Structures are given as C-alpha cells and as structure tokens.
Amino acid sequence: MSKYPKSISRICCIGAGYVGGPTMAVIAKNCPNIIVNVVDVDVERIMGWNSSDLKKLPIFEPGLDKVIQDTRGKNLFFSTEISREIELSDLIFLCVNTPTKNRGVGAGKAIDLKWVEICAREIAKFSKGHTIVVEKSTVAVRTADVLENILNANSQKNSFSVLSNPEFLSEGSAIEDLQNPDRVLIGGVDEKAMDLLKEIYANWVNEDKILKTNIWSSELSKLTSNAFLAQRISSINSISALCEKTGADIDEVSKSIGADNRLGEDFLKAGPGFGGSCFQKDILNLVYLCEFFNLPEVSKYWENVLTINNWQKNRISKLIVEKLFGTLNGKKIAILGFSFKANTNDTRESAAIRICLNLLEEGASLFIHDPKVQKNQIENEFKNQQMQNNSFEIKSSWQYSENINDAIQDANAVLILTEWEEYRSIDWKDKEEIMSSPAWIFDTRSVTEEKNLSKTKLNFWRLGNINTANN
C-alpha cells in the first residue's frame, strides 16, 4: 500500500499572517474538495480571521474579504488547534515568521529559524503516517536539510517529504498574484510529493507555469528574486537624486527606461525607499550567505543595495530640515501614509518609520494619517526601533490623526510617504487655507499634480524633480 494519499484532502497551514491567510484562502476558493485549516498560536489574530466583520480581518488586501466570505466555514477554517490539525492533515504549509537574527552567529544578517524548528518538532510529534511538509516562508538555502534532520530525529514511526514552495506575492495585489501567478515554484527530491502539490495548484494555474526544480534552487530563487527587485528600486532611487541636481524628471526617466523591452516598467517607480517584510531581510541573508561561502565581492555588491535604500530615507529627512530653515523645533509636520506601500496595512520596514524618527529627533511634532494603519501599529514600530537602538530617544511628540484635515490643520509642512489614492485627490487650494504660512508640500510618491499646486502659494518639492512649483 502506498504511503502517499491518492490526492490531498486536508491541508494544515501553520501561520496566519500575511502569507498564510491570503494563500490558504485562495487555495480553499479554488479547491472546494480540500479542507484547509489555518492555525496559529496568536489567539487575537485567529479571532480577527474569524470576525463576522470582514473589515476587521488582521490583514488588508484588496479582494481578500470577498474570498474569506466565500470560503470561511465551508472548507476554510482558522483555529489555534495546532496539534489536532497536524495529526489530521496530509500536507502542512509552514508560513511562520523567519526574522533576521538579532544575536549570535550571523546576527543582523542571517535568518532566524527558531519558529521553523519549533514547528518541525511539533509536526514530528503529532503527525500520523506520511506527511508532506512544505516550506512557504522565506528561508535560507539548505533549510530543508534542517527540517528533515529535525523531523526524522524526533519521529521513528512516521515519514516525511520536505518541499520548497516559496511565495512571490506583492502586498497590495496579493490576491491577484495568487489567482494569476507568473509562476509557481516547487522544489524537492520526492517526485510523488511534488506531483501531489502540483495537483493542488493545477486546479487554477496553467501547468506550464508550475515549475519543478531541485530544492536548493527553489530556496535560493526566492532570495534572489527579492534581491533583484530591491536592486531596481535602489537603482532608480539613486537616479532620483541626480535628476534633482540636473533638471531631469525622474518620472520621465523611469518611463523611458521602462519602455525598453529588455528592462520592463515594473519596480522603476522612485520613492522614499523600499519596505515590507522581505526585501531587507532577504538581502541581508544573501549578504550573509556570500560571506559564509567566502564571496566578499558579491556580499559587498548586495550590501550596497541596502546602503542606497537607507541613504534615500536619510536624504529626504535632511532635505526637509533644510527647506524649513534648518530647524524643526516647534514645527508641525503632517505625515500622509505610514504603510510601506498603498493597498496594504503592513508597516514592516516601511520607509516612513526611519523618516518619521529622523524628524522627531530634529524636534518636529508629527501628525500621522494612514487609511489602514492603526495607531498601535505605529507605536509598536517606534518602540521596536528604540529597542534595537538603546541610545535613541524620541525627543518630540507625535499624534495619530483619524482624518486628513486634522493632520494638515496648522501644519508647517505635509510629507506624503504612501501613494494612497485619497492623497491624489486632495484639493491643495482648499488645504492652503488651514496650513501655517509659509508651508511646504513634500511629495515622495509623485501623487500630486504640479498644475494644481501652482495655483497656490504653497512651496512644493517632488522626489526626482528640480522644477517644482514655488520652490
């Protein structure tokens, strides 16, 4: 009798975060014959996924609420019953947090596999028969070895197949990315297990987009993909500074570059710096791997991508101080946008964090508005930054604004850090009346129209453009 099921009938996903929740929802939608259980130790998060108010889901993604509404309680379930679901499932996705290590060997660069190891021990303890274990979290190359060693060392009665199936989601368009992926990568050595996972995706993904590789190629492809995307962002951001010095327009330069079929237009939008959970973490891990395998030149190359990203954030902060007569003491600055990009409530590694802290260090009083980010998220991001740097103290104050007008009222400057649609439609002629004078608009996302601002007395700076109104 084969140790493999004829097909996968029950899935357990450990981790109900930005990857696990949306991914399993889309699998449940497209595979109505498969029972999908998402489990997590975070009771509050699970309660959020089970909330009758779909606006209170832990994660905001366009279209996610509709998928949850169609599947939850039918073949998609959220719970804290981890051991039970491990025991009942044929296939287990690992969608747990894999942060950068903050101490020990590789601190500040290597990925911390603490949660992966904990999950492996739980799977070894509670699984029955043969279980397929799938790495969905971003992991270091050869993490599959770690998983297999832990699983086999802690379970003599059961057997396991370990596969790599990295996610390639772009937050803000995750549901569309899951529904219509560029590719689905499955890495492994067990062909039967790989075929069973492939059958799941084949319910809605064309088979020519489902790629099989060896497991190490799959693990490294995820890191490399994110590194290349981050590299493009740092590259165009470096050129934005040159545009401001020479009179070139970064939007026009980006459009021209993107028209080249060899390059394409994606990830060429200049901004305040990349953020999110993956780019910085994955590049740091790539830097660590290159150092570990004695490739210092390659390590330095990728480290410079992060150097440019941090430089861009600090450059914007310094420019604001210069434009506001060299001091921010006692000055109110309205911050529009705190998430790292539009259409997500994710604030991890957002450029807004560093820029806001720089402005607070200069003595500014910040009023922060974001349509999806809650006050406690901002508080936690600032606290985390302070914990990482014990010498840093917030020298001034900040407040959370429920609406745009409250943030802008009596402000000396407005700083746009996220490209939310509602910021594009602001009537600056109207807002000029409620701001202090002389007032500045700093647009790092090119969401304002220069012709509208030219009708006001507002001073205006746009990233990558020297010819800004009233400058």
C-alpha positions in Angstrom: 0.0 0.0 0.0 1.4 3.4 -1.0 2.3 5.7 1.9 1.0 8.6 -0.2 -2.7 9.6 -0.5 -4.3 9.5 -3.9 -4.8 13.2 -3.6 -4.5 15.8 -0.9 -7.8 16.1 1.0 -6.8 18.1 4.1 -4.2 20.9 4.5 -2.8 22.5 7.6 -1.1 25.9 7.4 0.9 26.9 10.4 1.0 30.7 10.5 -2.0 33.0 9.9 0.0 36.1 8.8 0.5 38.0 5.5 1.4 34.8 3.6 -0.6 32.1 5.3 -4.0 33.8 5.5 -4.4 35.0 1.9 -2.6 32.0 0.3 -4.8 29.4 2.1 -7.9 31.5 1.3 -7.2 31.3 -2.4 -6.4 27.6 -2.3 -9.7 27.0 -0.5 -11.5 29.0 -3.1 -10.1 27.1 -6.0 -10.1 23.7 -4.3 -13.5 23.2 -2.8 -12.8 19.5 -2.2 -9.9 20.2 0.1 -10.3 21.2 3.8 -7.9 24.0 4.6 -7.1 24.8 8.2 -5.0 27.8 9.2 -3.6 27.6 12.7 -1.6 30.0 14.8 -0.6 30.4 18.5 -1.8 34.1 18.3 -5.3 33.9 19.7 -6.1 37.5 18.9 -5.1 37.0 15.2 -7.3 33.9 14.9 -10.2 35.9 16.4 -9.6 38.5 13.8 -9.8 36.0 10.9 -13.0 34.6 12.4 -14.6 38.0 12.9 -18.1 38.5 11.5 -17.0 42.0 10.5 -14.8 41.5 7.4 -13.4 44.9 7.8 -11.7 43.7 11.0 -9.6 41.0 9.3 -6.0 41.1 10.5 -4.7 41.9 7.0 -6.0 44.3 4.4 -5.7 43.2 0.8 -8.0 44.2 -2.0 -10.4 41.3 -2.7 -9.4 39.3 0.4 -12.6 39.9 2.3 -14.7 38.5 -0.6 -12.6 35.3 -0.8 -12.9 34.9 3.0 -16.6 35.4 2.8 -17.0 32.7 0.1 -14.8 30.1 1.8 -14.7 30.5 5.6 -16.8 27.9 7.4 -17.1 25.9 4.3 -13.7 24.5 3.6 -11.5 27.2 5.2 -11.1 27.3 8.9 -9.0 29.3 11.4 -8.1 28.0 14.8 -5.4 27.6 17.5 -5.7 23.7 17.4 -2.3 23.2 16.0 -1.6 19.6 17.2 -5.0 18.4 16.1 -4.7 19.8 12.6 -1.1 18.5 12.2 -2.4 15.0 13.1 -5.3 15.1 10.6 -3.5 16.7 7.6 -1.8 15.1 4.6 0.1 18.3 3.8 1.4 21.1 6.0 2.5 24.5 4.9 5.0 26.4 7.0 4.1 30.1 6.9 5.8 31.2 10.1 7.9 34.2 10.7 11.6 34.0 9.8 13.1 37.2 11.1 16.7 38.3 10.9 18.8 37.0 13.8 19.5 39.8 16.4 22.3 38.0 18.3 24.8 35.2 18.0 26.4 33.9 14.8 25.2 35.8 11.8 23.4 38.5 13.9 21.9 41.3 11.8 22.1 39.3 8.6 21.3 35.5 8.9 17.7 34.3 9.0 16.5 33.1 12.5 14.9 29.6 12.0 13.6 29.5 15.6 9.9 29.2 14.6 10.7 26.8 11.7 12.4 24.5 14.2 9.6 24.7 16.7 7.1 23.8 14.0 9.2 20.9 12.8 9.3 19.4 16.3 5.5 19.8 16.6 5.0 18.1 13.3 7.3 15.2 14.2 5.4 14.8 17.5 1.8 14.9 16.3 1.8 13.8 12.6 0.5 10.4 11.5 1.7 8.2 8.7 3.4 10.1 5.8 3.2 13.9 5.9 4.3 16.3 3.2 5.9 19.4 4.8 6.1 22.5 2.5 8.4 25.5 3.1 6.3 28.5 2.2 8.1 31.0 4.5 11.2 32.7 3.1 14.1 30.6 4.4 17.9 30.3 3.9 19.3 28.0 1.4 19.5 24.4 2.7 16.9 24.9 5.4 15.3 21.7 4.0 18.2 19.8 5.5 17.4 21.3 8.9 13.8 20.4 8.6 14.5 16.8 7.5 17.0 16.3 10.3 14.6 17.5 13.0 11.6 15.6 11.6 13.5 12.3 11.3 15.3 12.6 14.6 12.1 13.2 16.5 9.8 10.6 14.9 10.7 7.0 14.4 7.2 5.8 13.3 6.3 8.4 10.7 7.9 9.5 7.4 8.1 12.9 5.7 8.7 14.6 2.4 10.1 18.2 2.5 9.3 20.5 -0.3 10.1 24.2 -1.1 7.2 26.3 -2.5 8.2 29.9 -1.9 5.6 32.7 -2.2 6.1 35.5 -4.7 3.4 37.9 -3.5 3.4 41.6 -3.8 1.5 43.2 -0.9 -1.4 45.3 -2.2 -2.0 42.9 -5.0 -1.6 39.5 -3.2 -5.0 38.1 -4.2 -4.4 38.9 -7.9 -0.9 37.5 -7.6 -2.2 34.2 -6.1 -5.0 33.9 -8.6 -2.8 34.7 -11.7 0.8 33.9 -10.7 3.7 34.4 -13.0 5.0 31.1 -11.8 4.6 28.5 -9.0 7.9 27.0 -7.9 8.0 23.6 -6.4 11.4 22.3 -5.3 12.2 18.9 -3.9 13.6 15.4 -4.5 10.4 13.4 -3.9 8.7 13.4 -7.3 5.4 11.9 -5.9 5.1 14.6 -3.2 5.9 17.2 -5.8 3.2 15.9 -8.1 0.6 16.0 -5.3 1.4 19.6 -4.5 1.4 20.4 -8.2 -2.2 18.9 -8.5 -3.4 21.4 -6.0 -2.2 24.4 -8.0 -3.3 22.9 -11.3 -6.9 23.5 -10.2 -6.5 27.1 -11.4 -2.9 27.6 -12.6 -1.8 26.6 -16.1 0.7 23.7 -15.8 3.3 25.5 -17.9 3.5 28.0 -15.1 4.2 25.3 -12.4 7.9 24.8 -12.4 9.8 22.0 -10.7 13.4 22.5 -9.5 15.8 20.9 -7.1 15.1 22.1 -3.6 18.1 24.3 -3.2 17.3 26.2 -6.4 13.8 26.8 -5.1 15.0 28.2 -1.8 17.6 30.4 -3.4 15.2 31.7 -6.1 13.1 33.4 -3.5 16.0 35.3 -2.0 17.4 36.2 -5.4 14.1 37.3 -6.8 13.6 39.8 -3.9 17.2 41.0 -4.2 16.8 41.8 -7.9 13.5 43.7 -7.3 15.1 45.7 -4.4 18.1 46.4 -6.6 15.9 48.0 -9.2 14.2 50.2 -6.6 17.6 51.3 -5.1 18.9 51.9 -8.7 16.0 54.2 -9.6 16.1 56.0 -6.3 19.8 56.8 -6.7 18.9 58.4 -10.1 16.1 60.4 -8.5 18.8 62.4 -6.6 20.7 63.0 -9.8 17.5 64.2 -11.5 17.1 66.8 -8.8 20.6 68.2 -9.4 20.4 68.2 -13.2 16.9 69.2 -14.1 15.8 65.8 -15.4 12.4 64.4 -14.3 12.6 61.0 -12.6 9.1 60.1 -13.8 10.1 60.8 -17.4 13.4 58.9 -17.0 11.5 55.9 -15.5 9.0 55.8 -18.3 11.8 55.9 -20.9 13.7 53.1 -19.2 10.5 51.0 -18.7 9.8 51.3 -22.5 12.9 49.2 -23.1 11.6 45.6 -23.6 14.9 44.3 -22.1 14.1 46.1 -18.8 10.3 46.5 -18.5 8.4 49.0 -16.4 8.0 47.2 -13.1 9.8 48.4 -9.9 11.0 51.6 -11.6 8.9 54.0 -9.6 11.1 56.2 -7.4 10.1 56.6 -3.8 11.4 57.1 -0.3 12.9 53.6 -0.1 11.6 50.0 -0.2 10.0 48.4 2.8 7.9 45.3 3.6 8.8 42.1 5.4 11.1 40.6 2.7 13.4 42.8 0.8 15.8 43.9 3.5 15.6 40.6 5.3 16.3 38.6 2.2 19.2 40.8 1.0 20.8 40.6 4.5 20.5 36.8 4.3 22.0 36.9 0.8 24.9 39.0 2.2 25.4 36.5 5.0 25.5 33.5 2.6 28.0 35.2 0.4 30.2 36.0 3.4 29.8 32.4 4.7 30.9 31.0 1.4 33.8 33.5 1.1 32.5 35.7 -1.7 33.2 39.1 -0.2 32.9 41.0 -3.5 29.4 39.6 -4.1 28.5 40.3 -0.5 29.5 43.9 -0.8 27.6 44.3 -4.0 24.3 43.3 -2.4 25.0 45.2 0.8 25.2 48.4 -1.3 21.6 47.9 -2.4 20.7 48.4 1.3 23.1 51.3 1.7 21.3 53.2 -1.1 17.9 52.4 0.4 18.9 53.8 3.8 20.6 56.8 2.2 17.4 57.7 0.4 15.4 57.8 3.6 18.0 59.9 5.4 18.4 62.2 2.3 14.7 63.0 2.4 14.8 63.8 6.1 17.8 66.2 5.8 16.2 67.9 2.8 13.0 68.7 4.8 15.1 70.2 7.6 17.0 72.4 5.1 13.8 73.6 3.4 12.2 74.5 6.8 15.0 77.0 7.6 17.3 74.5 9.2 15.2 73.6 12.2 12.1 71.6 13.0 11.7 72.6 16.7 8.1 73.5 17.4 7.0 72.8 13.8 4.1 70.6 12.9 4.5 68.2 10.0 1.6 66.2 8.6 2.6 62.7 7.6 0.3 61.2 5.0 0.9 57.5 4.8 2.7 55.1 7.1 2.3 51.7 5.4 5.3 50.7 3.2 3.1 50.9 0.1 -0.6 51.5 -0.8 -3.3 48.9 -0.5 -1.8 47.2 2.5 -1.7 47.8 6.2 1.7 46.3 6.5 4.2 48.7 8.2 7.2 46.4 8.5 10.4 48.1 7.4 8.4 51.0 6.0 10.5 54.0 4.9 8.0 56.1 7.0 9.5 54.6 10.2 13.0 55.9 9.7 12.0 59.2 8.2 9.5 59.9 11.0 12.0 59.1 13.7 14.6 61.3 12.0 12.1 64.2 12.0 11.2 63.6 15.6 14.9 63.6 16.5 15.0 67.1 15.0 12.2 68.2 17.3 9.3 68.1 14.9 5.7 67.5 16.1 4.2 64.9 13.8 0.6 64.2 13.0 0.3 60.9 11.2 -2.5 59.7 9.0 -3.0 56.4 7.1 -6.3 55.0 5.9 -5.5 51.4 7.0 -2.7 51.6 9.6 -3.8 51.7 13.2 -2.2 53.8 16.0 -0.9 50.8 17.9 1.0 49.6 14.8 2.8 52.9 14.6 3.6 52.8 18.4 5.0 49.3 18.0 7.2 50.2 15.1 8.7 53.2 17.0 9.2 51.0 20.1 10.9 48.3 18.1 13.2 50.8 16.6 14.1 52.1 20.1 14.7 48.6 21.4 17.1 47.9 18.5 19.0 51.1 19.3 19.1 51.8 23.0 20.7 55.1 22.6 17.8 56.5 20.5 15.1 58.5 22.2 12.1 60.2 20.7 12.8 63.8 21.6 9.5 65.3 20.3 5.9 64.2 20.1 3.6 62.6 17.5 -0.2 62.1 17.3 -2.4 59.8 15.3 -4.9 61.6 13.0 -8.2 60.0 12.1 -8.7 62.2 9.0 -6.5 64.2 6.6 -7.8 67.6 7.7 -6.8 67.1 11.3 -3.3 66.1 10.2 -2.9 69.2 7.9 -4.6 71.8 10.2 -1.9 74.4 11.1 0.9 72.3 9.6 4.1 73.9 8.5 4.6 71.0 6.0 2.9 68.0 4.6 5.0 64.9 3.8 3.4 62.2 1.5 5.1 58.9 2.1 2.5 56.4 0.8 0.7 56.5 -2.6 -2.8 56.0 -1.2 -5.5 57.1 -3.8 -7.1 59.6 -1.4 -3.9 61.6 -1.3 -4.1 62.1 -5.1 -7.4 63.9 -4.9 -6.5 66.4 -2.2 -7.6 69.9 -3.1 -4.5 71.9 -2.1 -6.1 75.2 -2.8 -8.5 74.4 0.0 -5.9 73.0 2.3 -3.7 76.1 1.9 -6.2 78.0 3.9 -5.8 75.8 7.0 -1.9 75.5 6.9 0.7 77.7 8.5 2.5 80.1 6.2 4.9 79.7 4.5 4.1 76.0 4.1 5.6 73.1 2.2 4.4 70.0 0.4 7.0 67.2 0.2 5.8 64.5 -2.2 7.9 61.4 -2.2 5.4 59.4 -4.3 4.6 61.7 -7.2 0.9 61.7 -6.4 0.3 65.4 -6.5 -0.3 67.4 -9.7 2.0 70.3 -10.2 -0.6 72.3 -12.1 -2.9 72.3 -9.0 -0.2 73.3 -6.6 1.0 76.1 -8.9 -2.4 77.8 -8.2 -1.4 78.1 -4.6 1.3 79.8 -2.6 2.5 76.5 -1.2 6.1 75.6 -1.6 6.5 72.3 -3.3 9.1 69.6 -3.6 8.7 66.3 -5.5 11.2 63.5 -5.5 13.4 63.4 -8.6 12.2 66.8 -10.0 14.1 70.0 -9.8 11.3 72.1 -11.4 8.8 72.1 -8.5 6.3 74.9 -8.0 7.2 77.8 -5.8 10.5 76.2 -4.9 
